[in-house]
Amino acid sequence: MRVEVLASKIHRAVVTDANLNYVGSITIDEELIEAANLTEFQKVEILNVNNGERFSTYVIKGQKRGEICLNGAAARKVCVGDVVIIVAYASMKFKKAKKFEPTIVHVNDKNEIVG
């Protein structure tokens, strides 16, 4: 049996921009992508702490330090300054899942890694 488990999480990042006039995705600071063990174009879920919205999109690399920008239709689900949790899941065998440890990145209000 296979199960989906949390693989990676960026916890309580602050939205720095929302760009409606873009095809789609979430732009994330490249340092945060690496720290969270994510990859460009990977599917992620966005959990908006401010308004309860939960939606899926994919990752693209940002150029600005601390950048968290929702693009396209996803831009309507956030406001600049909202706190979001960015999560990715992995499918694995149940036995492996019981021992698996996800990568969790904690950030401050400037999206700097603090733990």
Rosetta constraint file for C-alpha pairs under 8 A:
AtomPair CA 1 CA 93 HARMONIC 5.85 0.50
AtomPair CA 1 CA 94 HARMONIC 5.92 0.50
AtomPair CA 2 CA 91 HARMONIC 6.31 0.50
AtomPair CA 2 CA 92 HARMONIC 5.17 0.50
AtomPair CA 2 CA 93 HARMONIC 4.32 0.50
AtomPair CA 2 CA 94 HARMONIC 5.43 0.50
AtomPair CA 3 CA 91 HARMONIC 5.51 0.50
AtomPair CA 3 CA 92 HARMONIC 5.70 0.50
AtomPair CA 3 CA 93 HARMONIC 6.29 0.50
AtomPair CA 3 CA 94 HARMONIC 5.88 0.50
AtomPair CA 3 CA 97 HARMONIC 7.33 0.50
AtomPair CA 4 CA 89 HARMONIC 6.13 0.50
AtomPair CA 4 CA 90 HARMONIC 5.40 0.50
AtomPair CA 4 CA 91 HARMONIC 4.37 0.50
AtomPair CA 4 CA 92 HARMONIC 6.53 0.50
AtomPair CA 5 CA 89 HARMONIC 5.33 0.50
AtomPair CA 5 CA 90 HARMONIC 5.51 0.50
AtomPair CA 5 CA 91 HARMONIC 6.45 0.50
AtomPair CA 5 CA 92 HARMONIC 7.68 0.50
AtomPair CA 5 CA 97 HARMONIC 6.87 0.50
AtomPair CA 6 CA 87 HARMONIC 7.14 0.50
AtomPair CA 6 CA 88 HARMONIC 6.15 0.50
AtomPair CA 6 CA 89 HARMONIC 4.48 0.50
AtomPair CA 6 CA 90 HARMONIC 6.43 0.50
AtomPair CA 6 CA 102 HARMONIC 6.03 0.50
AtomPair CA 7 CA 87 HARMONIC 7.61 0.50
AtomPair CA 7 CA 88 HARMONIC 5.60 0.50
AtomPair CA 7 CA 89 HARMONIC 4.75 0.50
AtomPair CA 7 CA 90 HARMONIC 5.50 0.50
AtomPair CA 7 CA 101 HARMONIC 7.62 0.50
AtomPair CA 7 CA 102 HARMONIC 4.59 0.50
AtomPair CA 7 CA 103 HARMONIC 6.22 0.50
AtomPair CA 8 CA 36 HARMONIC 5.70 0.50
AtomPair CA 8 CA 37 HARMONIC 6.54 0.50
AtomPair CA 8 CA 38 HARMONIC 7.08 0.50
AtomPair CA 8 CA 87 HARMONIC 5.68 0.50
AtomPair CA 8 CA 88 HARMONIC 5.16 0.50
AtomPair CA 8 CA 89 HARMONIC 6.79 0.50
AtomPair CA 8 CA 102 HARMONIC 5.45 0.50
AtomPair CA 8 CA 103 HARMONIC 4.64 0.50
AtomPair CA 8 CA 104 HARMONIC 5.74 0.50
AtomPair CA 9 CA 36 HARMONIC 6.32 0.50
AtomPair CA 9 CA 85 HARMONIC 6.97 0.50
AtomPair CA 9 CA 86 HARMONIC 5.50 0.50
AtomPair CA 9 CA 87 HARMONIC 4.44 0.50
AtomPair CA 9 CA 88 HARMONIC 6.49 0.50
AtomPair CA 9 CA 102 HARMONIC 7.71 0.50
AtomPair CA 9 CA 103 HARMONIC 6.33 0.50
AtomPair CA 9 CA 104 HARMONIC 4.77 0.50
AtomPair CA 9 CA 105 HARMONIC 6.09 0.50
AtomPair CA 10 CA 32 HARMONIC 7.72 0.50
AtomPair CA 10 CA 36 HARMONIC 6.46 0.50
AtomPair CA 10 CA 85 HARMONIC 5.81 0.50
AtomPair CA 10 CA 86 HARMONIC 5.08 0.50
AtomPair CA 10 CA 87 HARMONIC 6.61 0.50
AtomPair CA 10 CA 104 HARMONIC 6.08 0.50
AtomPair CA 10 CA 105 HARMONIC 4.79 0.50
AtomPair CA 10 CA 106 HARMONIC 6.07 0.50
AtomPair CA 10 CA 107 HARMONIC 7.32 0.50
AtomPair CA 11 CA 84 HARMONIC 7.20 0.50
AtomPair CA 11 CA 85 HARMONIC 4.85 0.50
AtomPair CA 11 CA 86 HARMONIC 6.63 0.50
AtomPair CA 11 CA 104 HARMONIC 7.12 0.50
AtomPair CA 11 CA 105 HARMONIC 6.03 0.50
AtomPair CA 11 CA 106 HARMONIC 5.00 0.50
AtomPair CA 11 CA 107 HARMONIC 6.47 0.50
AtomPair CA 12 CA 49 HARMONIC 7.96 0.50
AtomPair CA 12 CA 83 HARMONIC 5.39 0.50
AtomPair CA 12 CA 84 HARMONIC 5.15 0.50
AtomPair CA 12 CA 85 HARMONIC 5.09 0.50
AtomPair CA 12 CA 106 HARMONIC 7.00 0.50
AtomPair CA 12 CA 107 HARMONIC 6.53 0.50
AtomPair CA 12 CA 108 HARMONIC 7.66 0.50
AtomPair CA 13 CA 68 HARMONIC 7.41 0.50
AtomPair CA 13 CA 83 HARMONIC 5.53 0.50
AtomPair CA 13 CA 84 HARMONIC 5.28 0.50
AtomPair CA 13 CA 85 HARMONIC 6.27 0.50
AtomPair CA 13 CA 86 HARMONIC 7.80 0.50
AtomPair CA 13 CA 106 HARMONIC 7.99 0.50
AtomPair CA 13 CA 107 HARMONIC 6.09 0.50
AtomPair CA 13 CA 108 HARMONIC 7.22 0.50
AtomPair CA 13 CA 109 HARMONIC 6.94 0.50
AtomPair CA 13 CA 111 HARMONIC 5.62 0.50
AtomPair CA 14 CA 68 HARMONIC 6.81 0.50
AtomPair CA 14 CA 80 HARMONIC 7.72 0.50
AtomPair CA 14 CA 81 HARMONIC 5.59 0.50
AtomPair CA 14 CA 82 HARMONIC 5.66 0.50
AtomPair CA 14 CA 83 HARMONIC 4.60 0.50
AtomPair CA 14 CA 84 HARMONIC 6.22 0.50
AtomPair CA 14 CA 109 HARMONIC 6.10 0.50
AtomPair CA 14 CA 110 HARMONIC 7.08 0.50
AtomPair CA 14 CA 111 HARMONIC 6.40 0.50
AtomPair CA 15 CA 67 HARMONIC 7.64 0.50
AtomPair CA 15 CA 68 HARMONIC 5.06 0.50
AtomPair CA 15 CA 69 HARMONIC 6.02 0.50
AtomPair CA 15 CA 70 HARMONIC 7.57 0.50
AtomPair CA 15 CA 78 HARMONIC 7.65 0.50
AtomPair CA 15 CA 79 HARMONIC 7.11 0.50
AtomPair CA 15 CA 80 HARMONIC 5.10 0.50
AtomPair CA 15 CA 81 HARMONIC 5.12 0.50
AtomPair CA 15 CA 82 HARMONIC 5.41 0.50
AtomPair CA 15 CA 83 HARMONIC 6.35 0.50
AtomPair CA 15 CA 84 HARMONIC 7.06 0.50
AtomPair CA 16 CA 66 HARMONIC 7.95 0.50
AtomPair CA 16 CA 67 HARMONIC 5.96 0.50
AtomPair CA 16 CA 68 HARMONIC 5.29 0.50
AtomPair CA 16 CA 69 HARMONIC 5.79 0.50
AtomPair CA 16 CA 80 HARMONIC 5.39 0.50
AtomPair CA 16 CA 81 HARMONIC 6.28 0.50
AtomPair CA 17 CA 67 HARMONIC 7.73 0.50
AtomPair CA 17 CA 68 HARMONIC 6.57 0.50
AtomPair CA 17 CA 69 HARMONIC 4.51 0.50
AtomPair CA 17 CA 70 HARMONIC 6.58 0.50
AtomPair CA 17 CA 79 HARMONIC 7.77 0.50
AtomPair CA 17 CA 80 HARMONIC 5.39 0.50
AtomPair CA 18 CA 69 HARMONIC 5.27 0.50
AtomPair CA 18 CA 70 HARMONIC 4.80 0.50
AtomPair CA 18 CA 71 HARMONIC 5.85 0.50
AtomPair CA 18 CA 75 HARMONIC 4.81 0.50
AtomPair CA 18 CA 76 HARMONIC 7.82 0.50
AtomPair CA 18 CA 78 HARMONIC 7.20 0.50
AtomPair CA 18 CA 79 HARMONIC 6.88 0.50
AtomPair CA 18 CA 80 HARMONIC 6.48 0.50
AtomPair CA 19 CA 69 HARMONIC 7.05 0.50
AtomPair CA 19 CA 70 HARMONIC 6.25 0.50
AtomPair CA 19 CA 71 HARMONIC 4.68 0.50
AtomPair CA 19 CA 72 HARMONIC 6.18 0.50
AtomPair CA 19 CA 75 HARMONIC 5.81 0.50
AtomPair CA 20 CA 71 HARMONIC 5.59 0.50
AtomPair CA 20 CA 72 HARMONIC 4.38 0.50
AtomPair CA 20 CA 73 HARMONIC 6.26 0.50
AtomPair CA 20 CA 74 HARMONIC 7.68 0.50
AtomPair CA 20 CA 75 HARMONIC 5.36 0.50
AtomPair CA 20 CA 76 HARMONIC 7.19 0.50
AtomPair CA 21 CA 71 HARMONIC 7.24 0.50
AtomPair CA 21 CA 72 HARMONIC 5.78 0.50
AtomPair CA 22 CA 71 HARMONIC 5.49 0.50
AtomPair CA 22 CA 72 HARMONIC 4.69 0.50
AtomPair CA 23 CA 71 HARMONIC 6.89 0.50
AtomPair CA 23 CA 72 HARMONIC 5.19 0.50
AtomPair CA 24 CA 57 HARMONIC 7.39 0.50
AtomPair CA 24 CA 58 HARMONIC 7.94 0.50
AtomPair CA 24 CA 70 HARMONIC 7.71 0.50
AtomPair CA 24 CA 71 HARMONIC 4.80 0.50
AtomPair CA 24 CA 72 HARMONIC 4.20 0.50
AtomPair CA 24 CA 73 HARMONIC 6.51 0.50
AtomPair CA 24 CA 74 HARMONIC 6.98 0.50
AtomPair CA 25 CA 57 HARMONIC 5.18 0.50
AtomPair CA 25 CA 58 HARMONIC 4.89 0.50
AtomPair CA 25 CA 59 HARMONIC 5.89 0.50
AtomPair CA 25 CA 60 HARMONIC 6.70 0.50
AtomPair CA 25 CA 70 HARMONIC 6.31 0.50
AtomPair CA 25 CA 71 HARMONIC 5.26 0.50
AtomPair CA 25 CA 72 HARMONIC 6.89 0.50
AtomPair CA 25 CA 74 HARMONIC 7.27 0.50
AtomPair CA 26 CA 57 HARMONIC 6.67 0.50
AtomPair CA 26 CA 58 HARMONIC 6.11 0.50
AtomPair CA 26 CA 59 HARMONIC 5.20 0.50
AtomPair CA 26 CA 60 HARMONIC 6.11 0.50
AtomPair CA 26 CA 68 HARMONIC 6.94 0.50
AtomPair CA 26 CA 69 HARMONIC 5.59 0.50
AtomPair CA 26 CA 70 HARMONIC 4.60 0.50
AtomPair CA 26 CA 71 HARMONIC 5.85 0.50
AtomPair CA 27 CA 59 HARMONIC 6.10 0.50
AtomPair CA 27 CA 60 HARMONIC 4.88 0.50
AtomPair CA 27 CA 61 HARMONIC 5.62 0.50
AtomPair CA 27 CA 62 HARMONIC 5.17 0.50
AtomPair CA 27 CA 67 HARMONIC 6.90 0.50
AtomPair CA 27 CA 68 HARMONIC 5.62 0.50
AtomPair CA 27 CA 69 HARMONIC 4.93 0.50
AtomPair CA 27 CA 70 HARMONIC 6.42 0.50
AtomPair CA 27 CA 71 HARMONIC 7.45 0.50
AtomPair CA 28 CA 32 HARMONIC 6.77 0.50
AtomPair CA 28 CA 33 HARMONIC 6.52 0.50
AtomPair CA 28 CA 59 HARMONIC 6.87 0.50
AtomPair CA 28 CA 60 HARMONIC 6.38 0.50
AtomPair CA 28 CA 61 HARMONIC 5.46 0.50
AtomPair CA 28 CA 62 HARMONIC 4.99 0.50
AtomPair CA 28 CA 66 HARMONIC 7.54 0.50
AtomPair CA 28 CA 67 HARMONIC 5.47 0.50
AtomPair CA 28 CA 68 HARMONIC 4.86 0.50
AtomPair CA 28 CA 69 HARMONIC 6.73 0.50
AtomPair CA 29 CA 33 HARMONIC 6.44 0.50
AtomPair CA 29 CA 61 HARMONIC 6.15 0.50
AtomPair CA 29 CA 62 HARMONIC 4.62 0.50
AtomPair CA 29 CA 63 HARMONIC 6.38 0.50
AtomPair CA 29 CA 64 HARMONIC 6.17 0.50
AtomPair CA 29 CA 65 HARMONIC 5.59 0.50
AtomPair CA 29 CA 66 HARMONIC 5.39 0.50
AtomPair CA 29 CA 67 HARMONIC 4.89 0.50
AtomPair CA 29 CA 68 HARMONIC 6.68 0.50
AtomPair CA 30 CA 34 HARMONIC 6.29 0.50
AtomPair CA 30 CA 61 HARMONIC 5.36 0.50
AtomPair CA 30 CA 62 HARMONIC 5.78 0.50
AtomPair CA 30 CA 63 HARMONIC 7.06 0.50
AtomPair CA 30 CA 65 HARMONIC 7.84 0.50
AtomPair CA 31 CA 35 HARMONIC 6.13 0.50
AtomPair CA 31 CA 65 HARMONIC 7.77 0.50
AtomPair CA 32 CA 36 HARMONIC 5.97 0.50
AtomPair CA 32 CA 66 HARMONIC 7.82 0.50
AtomPair CA 32 CA 105 HARMONIC 7.88 0.50
AtomPair CA 32 CA 113 HARMONIC 7.56 0.50
AtomPair CA 33 CA 37 HARMONIC 6.18 0.50
AtomPair CA 33 CA 38 HARMONIC 5.13 0.50
AtomPair CA 33 CA 39 HARMONIC 6.61 0.50
AtomPair CA 33 CA 40 HARMONIC 7.99 0.50
AtomPair CA 33 CA 61 HARMONIC 7.50 0.50
AtomPair CA 34 CA 38 HARMONIC 6.17 0.50
AtomPair CA 34 CA 39 HARMONIC 7.56 0.50
AtomPair CA 35 CA 105 HARMONIC 6.82 0.50
AtomPair CA 36 CA 103 HARMONIC 5.80 0.50
AtomPair CA 36 CA 104 HARMONIC 6.37 0.50
AtomPair CA 36 CA 105 HARMONIC 5.86 0.50
AtomPair CA 37 CA 103 HARMONIC 6.78 0.50
AtomPair CA 38 CA 42 HARMONIC 6.93 0.50
AtomPair CA 38 CA 88 HARMONIC 7.83 0.50
AtomPair CA 39 CA 59 HARMONIC 7.07 0.50
AtomPair CA 40 CA 58 HARMONIC 7.59 0.50
AtomPair CA 40 CA 59 HARMONIC 5.07 0.50
AtomPair CA 40 CA 60 HARMONIC 5.04 0.50
AtomPair CA 40 CA 61 HARMONIC 6.32 0.50
AtomPair CA 41 CA 58 HARMONIC 5.12 0.50
AtomPair CA 41 CA 59 HARMONIC 4.78 0.50
AtomPair CA 41 CA 60 HARMONIC 5.94 0.50
AtomPair CA 42 CA 58 HARMONIC 5.23 0.50
AtomPair CA 42 CA 59 HARMONIC 5.54 0.50
AtomPair CA 43 CA 56 HARMONIC 6.87 0.50
AtomPair CA 43 CA 57 HARMONIC 5.71 0.50
AtomPair CA 43 CA 58 HARMONIC 4.34 0.50
AtomPair CA 43 CA 59 HARMONIC 6.67 0.50
AtomPair CA 43 CA 88 HARMONIC 6.80 0.50
AtomPair CA 44 CA 56 HARMONIC 5.64 0.50
AtomPair CA 44 CA 57 HARMONIC 5.62 0.50
AtomPair CA 44 CA 58 HARMONIC 5.59 0.50
AtomPair CA 44 CA 59 HARMONIC 7.02 0.50
AtomPair CA 44 CA 86 HARMONIC 6.58 0.50
AtomPair CA 44 CA 87 HARMONIC 5.54 0.50
AtomPair CA 44 CA 88 HARMONIC 4.79 0.50
AtomPair CA 44 CA 89 HARMONIC 7.67 0.50
AtomPair CA 45 CA 54 HARMONIC 6.85 0.50
AtomPair CA 45 CA 55 HARMONIC 5.52 0.50
AtomPair CA 45 CA 56 HARMONIC 4.29 0.50
AtomPair CA 45 CA 57 HARMONIC 6.38 0.50
AtomPair CA 45 CA 86 HARMONIC 5.87 0.50
AtomPair CA 45 CA 87 HARMONIC 5.27 0.50
AtomPair CA 45 CA 88 HARMONIC 6.39 0.50
AtomPair CA 46 CA 53 HARMONIC 7.84 0.50
AtomPair CA 46 CA 54 HARMONIC 5.59 0.50
AtomPair CA 46 CA 55 HARMONIC 5.38 0.50
AtomPair CA 46 CA 56 HARMONIC 6.09 0.50
AtomPair CA 46 CA 57 HARMONIC 7.62 0.50
AtomPair CA 46 CA 84 HARMONIC 6.48 0.50
AtomPair CA 46 CA 85 HARMONIC 5.87 0.50
AtomPair CA 46 CA 86 HARMONIC 4.85 0.50
AtomPair CA 46 CA 87 HARMONIC 6.57 0.50
AtomPair CA 47 CA 52 HARMONIC 6.82 0.50
AtomPair CA 47 CA 53 HARMONIC 6.00 0.50
AtomPair CA 47 CA 54 HARMONIC 4.63 0.50
AtomPair CA 47 CA 55 HARMONIC 6.88 0.50
AtomPair CA 47 CA 84 HARMONIC 5.42 0.50
AtomPair CA 47 CA 85 HARMONIC 5.03 0.50
AtomPair CA 47 CA 86 HARMONIC 6.45 0.50
AtomPair CA 47 CA 87 HARMONIC 7.98 0.50
AtomPair CA 48 CA 52 HARMONIC 5.27 0.50
AtomPair CA 48 CA 53 HARMONIC 5.16 0.50
AtomPair CA 48 CA 54 HARMONIC 6.34 0.50
AtomPair CA 48 CA 78 HARMONIC 7.16 0.50
AtomPair CA 48 CA 82 HARMONIC 7.02 0.50
AtomPair CA 48 CA 83 HARMONIC 6.16 0.50
AtomPair CA 48 CA 84 HARMONIC 4.48 0.50
AtomPair CA 48 CA 85 HARMONIC 6.57 0.50
AtomPair CA 49 CA 53 HARMONIC 7.68 0.50
AtomPair CA 49 CA 82 HARMONIC 7.23 0.50
AtomPair CA 49 CA 83 HARMONIC 5.50 0.50
AtomPair CA 49 CA 84 HARMONIC 5.55 0.50
AtomPair CA 49 CA 85 HARMONIC 7.34 0.50
AtomPair CA 50 CA 82 HARMONIC 5.86 0.50
AtomPair CA 50 CA 83 HARMONIC 6.24 0.50
AtomPair CA 50 CA 84 HARMONIC 7.78 0.50
AtomPair CA 53 CA 77 HARMONIC 6.65 0.50
AtomPair CA 55 CA 74 HARMONIC 7.78 0.50
AtomPair CA 57 CA 74 HARMONIC 7.67 0.50
AtomPair CA 62 CA 67 HARMONIC 6.31 0.50
AtomPair CA 62 CA 68 HARMONIC 7.89 0.50
AtomPair CA 63 CA 67 HARMONIC 7.56 0.50
AtomPair CA 66 CA 110 HARMONIC 6.29 0.50
AtomPair CA 66 CA 111 HARMONIC 4.82 0.50
AtomPair CA 66 CA 112 HARMONIC 6.33 0.50
AtomPair CA 67 CA 111 HARMONIC 7.49 0.50
AtomPair CA 70 CA 74 HARMONIC 5.71 0.50
AtomPair CA 70 CA 75 HARMONIC 4.90 0.50
AtomPair CA 70 CA 78 HARMONIC 7.51 0.50
AtomPair CA 71 CA 75 HARMONIC 5.09 0.50
AtomPair CA 72 CA 76 HARMONIC 7.87 0.50
AtomPair CA 73 CA 77 HARMONIC 7.64 0.50
AtomPair CA 74 CA 78 HARMONIC 7.28 0.50
AtomPair CA 75 CA 79 HARMONIC 7.60 0.50
AtomPair CA 78 CA 82 HARMONIC 6.41 0.50
AtomPair CA 92 CA 96 HARMONIC 6.58 0.50
AtomPair CA 92 CA 97 HARMONIC 6.12 0.50
AtomPair CA 93 CA 97 HARMONIC 6.13 0.50
AtomPair CA 94 CA 98 HARMONIC 6.36 0.50
AtomPair CA 95 CA 99 HARMONIC 7.24 0.50
AtomPair CA 96 CA 100 HARMONIC 6.13 0.50
AtomPair CA 105 CA 113 HARMONIC 6.76 0.50
AtomPair CA 105 CA 114 HARMONIC 7.74 0.50
AtomPair CA 105 CA 115 HARMONIC 5.95 0.50
AtomPair CA 106 CA 113 HARMONIC 5.90 0.50
AtomPair CA 106 CA 114 HARMONIC 5.63 0.50
AtomPair CA 106 CA 115 HARMONIC 4.96 0.50
AtomPair CA 107 CA 111 HARMONIC 4.97 0.50
AtomPair CA 107 CA 112 HARMONIC 5.11 0.50
AtomPair CA 107 CA 113 HARMONIC 4.46 0.50
AtomPair CA 107 CA 114 HARMONIC 5.22 0.50
AtomPair CA 107 CA 115 HARMONIC 6.96 0.50
AtomPair CA 108 CA 112 HARMONIC 5.50 0.50
AtomPair CA 108 CA 113 HARMONIC 6.69 0.50
AtomPair CA 108 CA 114 HARMONIC 6.42 0.50
